[in-house]
Amino acid sequence: MSALAEFSRLSGRLFIDGDYVASSATEQFEVVEPATEAVIGRIADATDKEVDQAIDIADQARRKWSRIDTRSRAVILHDIAAGIRRDMRRFAEYLTREEGKPFKEAVDEISWCATAIDYYAEIARHDAGRLAGTTVPGQFHFAVKEPLGTIVIVLPFNYPLVLLCWEASAALAAGNAVIVKPHEQTSITTLKFMEVFAGLPKGLIQVVTGGARVGQRLIASEKTHGVAYTGSVAVGQAVARTCAESFKPCLIEASGNDPFIVMPSAPLEIAARGAAFAAYLNCGQVCTSAERFYVHDAIHDEFVERLAAEAKKLRVGNGLDSVDIGPMATRKQRDRFEAMMARARQQGAKVKAGGGRPAHLNQGWFVEPTVLTEVTPDMEILNEEPFGPVAPICRVKDFDEAISLANRSRFGLGGNIYTLDPDEIFRSVNEIESGILWINAPLLDNDALPFGGRKMSGTGRQLGPEGLSQFQNTKFVMIDPKASNQDFWWFPYADAESYAQHNK
């Protein structure tokens, strides 16, 4: 069956208890292909009854799954990862059609899904708790890791599959059930991707589509036990407030506005290419995109020329063609981005490259990769997340000013620096306020190391052992195998330990 036929078949469906079922919802949202503006499907705004049904099914499934040993769970997860590798190009077409990114980037994203699942299949076996020295002779003291229960995952449109797998693989490996609320723009790709989880027990992972009401009902339910949310600051704050009502653990990955510093010792050809990748990957729709460039005055002009040349080389078009940059994912995103660009020009920024829409593309939500110069630290373009393909460049006089401006942000997700000066390298490690730092190598991830931010970029971590701990409860256990008396500690207290005896 062709991809477009599958979009039609999956329209209006949910993934409940291991099967695709038609939703009874009367409200639906159109799914529009960003490269062509064609309506390619519709998604249901799931009813409250359907959401509650998914929660009840997950509650039963997770109780059975948590009793399965970690080795058996790992075998199932490894099989899922192998299946993803076999079919990743097939799923990549759905992702490109629905989100817009170049096919190559879609294949990359799906390949990262497989590595994350393999990683958590093993790491969950590695650490099930720890022993500690006892405080009483003859006792046994230890901590065990337990699943939280049912995890709600609320996804964005820009990396719907890899973020799903980063979070779901950790949650499943830890023994939880998962309910996914995908973004409206990429729901059908997420539904299609559920095929890879066929080896799991029914009901262990489910998808309910819809808008904010659906996500809120999942998060607020007394029968869900943890939340992973990726999206805007405002919605992330609302999620955190809801979770706080019941002290429900939540992982919040909100916005970023990452700095990119270039110092005189940097190899400028490599730095410019790295900057282009950091700014324009996925049409700039990456939470860790480089969005604030601080370039030393001594090499500013040469770096600008090199980066502008890189921007002009990039091929913009339909992600299913031979291109480097696809469209923005939604009309709303392009409108927001273009309004921010217009305000930047009004505030005095100059366009060195790009700045408009590609002349050869009459349909689709395309924009040109852009370089802005004469940008000052107070401009909106440096203080809010553009979430589009722009590199605004601000001159700095020295390393100290670059660090100061890099840290002058309410966000703290990632940071970048290009320098070969050892002192600057190690100072940046200690002084840049971020959860992630890339030095001469932008935007790579590592399944074994944590991903997350500080300040208004959110709370908690994905990936690494920290990502597994997000979905676990730690229980302290104390055993006295002989059930001996505890007279050294119990009632009645000895008279010799009384206040009166102490003050004789």
N, C-alpha and C positions, 0 to 999 in steps of 0.2 A: 504494500500500500504506500502511495506517495505521501510525502510529508504534509502537503496541503490537505489531502484526504484524511489524514490522521488528525489534523487540527479540527476538521469538521466533526469527525467521530467523537473526539474527546470534549467537544464543546458542551457546556452545561453539565459536565460530569464531576463527580467527586471520587476519591479513592478511599473507600471505607471497607474495613474488615477484609482486606486482600482483593477487593474487586472494584472495578469501575462501575459506579451506579449513577443513574440520572438523578439530578437534584430536582426537588419539587419547588425550588425557588422561582418566583415569578420575575424577580429582578436579575438582569444579566448585564455584564459589561463587555463592550467590544474589545477584541484584541486586534490591534492595527500593526501591520508590518512596517517598521520604521523606514525601510529603504524604498518602499513603494507606496505607502499610505493606504494600502488595500486592507480591508477587513478580512482577516484570515480565520477568525474564530470568535467565540463568545465564552465567557466564564460565568458560572452561577454565583450569586451572592447567597451563600448557603444559609438555610433557615436555622433558627435557634434549636429546633428539634434535631436537625442533622448534626449540628455542632455537639450537642449533648450526647447524641448517639455515639459519635466518634470517641468522645471522652469516656463513656461507659465501656466501650469495646477495648480501648487502650488500658483501662483500669484492670480488666480481666487478663489481657495479654501480658502486661508487664509482671503480674504476679507469677505467671508460669515461667516467663523468660528469666526472671531474677533467680530462679532455682536451678537453672542450667549452669553447669560448671564453665569457667572462663575458657578452658581449652576448647570445648565444644562450640561455644559462641565464636571463638576465634576462627575455627575451621569454616563456619558459615560466612563470616565476614570476609575471609580471604577468597572464598568462592565468588562472592559479590564483586570484589575488586577485580578478579580475573575476568568476569563477565563484562564489566565496564571497559576494560582494555580491549576486549574483542569488538565491542560495539560503539566505541567512542565517536567514530566518524559519523555514524548514523545519528546519534543524539546531537552531534555538533550542528547538523543542518537545522534541527528544530531551534536550537539556541540562537543561531545566527538569524534565522527568519524572525524570531520573536523579539530578540534584544538588539540585534543589529551589528554586533561585533564581527570582525573578519573571521572567516571560517577557521583559519589557523589559530586564532586566539580562543575560539570555541573548543577546538580539539585540545589545546593546552589546558583549558579549564577542566575539562572532563578527565584528562589524564591525572590532574592533581586530585580529583576525587578518589581515584584508585589508590594513590600513594597514602592519602590520609586514612582511608579505611584499613589498609594493610598496617599502618603504623599503630592505630588504636587497637586493632585486633591483638597485637603483641603487647603493647604497653599495659593494657588492662590485666594481662596475665602476670606482669612483672611485679606489680605492687598492689597487694590486697590488704595492706595494713603494716603494722610493725610491732615488735616486742620492745618492752622497756624493763629496766631493772625494777624490782619490786621495792615497796616501802615496808613490807612485812615479810619475814622469813616464811617460806613454805607456800606463798601465794604465787599466782601467775597473772601478770598484767600485760595487756596488749590492746591495740586499736585495730578495728576492722573497718574496711570501706564498704559502704552499702549504696545501692542506687537510690536516687531521690524518689522515683516513681514514674510519673508521666511528664515528659518535657514538651513544652510548646516552643516551636521554632518559627519565628516571623522573619521572612526573608525580604531583601531588596531586589531590584530588577537587574543590577549591574553584574553581579556574580551569583546567580541563583543556585547553581548546582554545586560549586565548590564550597560555598558557605553552608549549604545544606549538609554536605558530607563532612566538613570540618566538625560541625556540631552534632549531627546525627550519629556519625561513627563513634564519637566519644561517648555520647549518651547511650547508644546501643551496647557498646563494649562494656560499659559500666553496669548494664543490666536494666536499663530504663526502656519504656515505650516512648514513641515520638509521634506528635501530631504537628504537621507542617501547615502554616498559613502562608502561601507564596504571594509575591507581589502580583497585582492584577495584570501587569504587562507580561509576566513570564510564567503564568500559572499553567498553561498547557504543556510547555516544556517540562515543568516540574511533574505534572501528572504523567507524562510519557515516561519520564525517568524512573517512575515507581516500578517499571518492569524489571529493573536490575535487582530489586529487593525481593523477588519471588521466592528466594530460598528462606526467607524469614517466616516465622509463624504468622498466621493471619492476624491482622489487627495491631501488630507491633509497630508498624509505621503507616500513617494515614495522611491524607491531604484533604483539607477543606478549603475551598476557594472563597473569595469574597473581599469585602472592604474592611474598614476599620471596626465595624460592629462585630464581625466574626472574630478578628484578632482579640478584641477586648473581652468577648465572652470566654474565649479559651484561656486567656491570661487570668481572668478574675475567678474562674471556677475553683471551688474547693477541692475538686478531684484532679487538678493539675498541680505539679509539685516543683516545677522549675521552668524558667523562661530564658530563651536566647533570642535577642532582638538585634537586628541591624537596620539602621535607617537614620532619620533626622534626629537632631537634638530634642526638638519639642515633643515628638512622639516617644522618644526614648525616656524623657522625663516622665511622661504620662504612664508609660509601662512601669517604670521604677516606683512611682507613687502607688499604683495598683498593687504591685508585688509587696510593697512595704506594709500594706494593710494586714497581710497575713505572714509577714516576714518570709515570703517566698523567695528563694535565691534567684537572682537574675543576672544574666550576662548582657551588657549593653555595649554595643559597638556603634557609636554615633558618628558625627562628622569629623573630618580632618581638614587641616589647612597647612600642609607640610612645607617647611622651608627647604631650599636647595642652595647651599653656599658653594661658591667657586673662588678659590684662592690662587695667587700667582704661581704657586708651584705645580698646579694641576696641569696635566697634558690636555690642552684645550680641545684638540680634535676628539679625543675620547670623552671629555667632559660634555661637549656639545651633543654628541650622539647619546650619551647617557641622559642628558637633560631632555632631549626630544622624546626618548622613550618614557621617562618619568612623567612628562607633562601630557603626552598625547596617547598613551596606551588606552585602549577601549574608549577612544574619543574623549579622553580626560575624565571619564566617569568611573573613577577609582577612588576609594576613600583615602588611599595613601598616595594619590597623585602629588607630584611636586607642583605647588601652586603659588609659592612665594620665592622668587629668585633674588639672592643677595650676592652680588658679584663685585669683587675688589676692583677699585678704580683703575689700577694698573693694567688690568687685562679686560676691562669691561667692553671696550669697543670691539676688540677682536672676538671675544666670546659672542657678543650680539650678532656679529656678521656670520660667524660659524653656525649658531643656532638658527638664525633666519634661513640660511642655506639648507640646513637639515629639514626645517619645516616645509620649505618649498619643494623638496624632493618627494614628500609623502603623497601617495596615491589615495584619493578619497573616492569612495563609491560603495556600491552594494557589497556587503560582506561575503556574498557567494561568488564574487568576481575576484580577480587578482588585485587586491587593494591592501593598503596598510591601515587605513582608518575607515570605519563604517559610519553610519549616521548616529545621531543621538537617539536614545531609546524612545522618547516620547516628544510630542509637540510641546507639552508643558515644559519639559526640560530645556528644549531649544529656546523657547520664548524667555524663560528665566535667564538663561545664559546670555542671550543677545541683549537683554535689557541691562544686565550687569556690564557687558562690554560697552554699551552706549554710555553708561554713566562713567565708566573709566575714561573714555575719550573726553567727556564733558569736564572731568576733573583734571585733565591735562596730560593723560597718557597718550603716547604716539604709537601708531601701528607700524611696526617694522616689517612684518610678514603676516599674510592672511587678513583676518579681520572681518570677513564677510561669508557669503555662501558661495560654494563652487559654481561657476558660471555654466558648466556643462551638465549640471544636474537639475532638472526641472521638477522632480518629485522626490519626496523623502526629506527627512529632517537632518540634512547635512549642513555642516559648518566647516570652515577652513581652520586648520591648525594655525594658531596666532602667536606672534611675539609682540609684546608691548614694551616700550622703553619710556624713560623719563617718568617712571613710577616712583611715587614718594610713599614713605611708611604710613601716612595717615589715610591713604586712599582705600575705598571700600574693597577694591579688587585684591588688596593684600590682607584684608581683615575678615572677609567672609569667604566661604568655600565656593569657588566658581563652578565646580563639578562639570567642567567642559575643557576643550583643548586650547588652553591659553597658558603662556609663560610670561608673567609680568616681571620685569627686571628692574631691580632697585640697586643703585650704586652704593657701595660702602667703602669707607676709607681704610679699614683694617679689620683684623680678625675679631677684635673685641666688639666692634660695632655690629659685625655680622652675627655674633652669638647673641648680643643683646636684642637685636631685631628678631632673630629667629625665635627667641623665647617670649617676645612681646605678642602673645596670642592667647586667646582663651582655649585653644585646642592644643593637644599634645599627643597626636597619634604617631606619626613618623617624622623623620628628619633625614636630610641628605647633606653630604659634604664631599667635595672633590678637592683634595690636597695631598701632596706627597711629603709634607713637613711633619715629622714625627711628633713634635710638640703640639701642633694643631690637631693632629689625629687624636692624641690621648686627651687633650683638653676638651675636644668635642664629645668624647665618650662621657666625660664627667660633667660637662656643663650644658649640653643641649637637653632641654626638658621634653622628652618624648618617650613613648613606650617602645619604639623601634628606631634604630639608627642605621642608615646605610652609608658606609664610607667607601667611596670610589666604586660602588656596585649597587645601583638603585633597584628597588622594588622586588627583589627576590624574597621568597619565603622559605621556611624550613619546618617540616612537619614536627620535628623534635624540639623546636624552640617556640616560646610563647609569642602570640600576636595580639596586640591590644594597646590601648592608649591611656593617657592620664588627662587631667583637667576635664574639659567638657567633651572630650572624645569618648568618654564612657567608663565602664567599670568591668573588671573581670578580664579573663584571658582565654583565647582560643589557641589550639595547638599545644604541643608539648605536654608534659605531665600536668601542668596547670590547667590545660583544657579538659583533661579527664576529671580533675578534681571539681570542676564547675558543676558536674552532674553526679556528685557523690556526697554522701553523708559519712562522717567519721564517728564511729562509736567506740568509746573507751570501755574496756571490759576488765573486771577484776574477779579472779576466781580463787577461792580458798577450797582446795580439794577435800580437806578434812572437816570443813564447817566448824572450825575451832572457835572457842570463845575469844572475845576481843577485850578482855578486862583492862588492858592497858589504855583502852580508848572509850569503853562503854560506861553506862551507869552501873552502880552508883559511883560517883566521883570520890576519890580517896580524900579523907579529911586532911591529910598532909598537904594536899594541893589547894586548900581553901585559902581565902584572903586572910582569915583570922590566923591560921598557922603561919602564913607568909610574913605577917607583921608582929610576930612574937619577938 
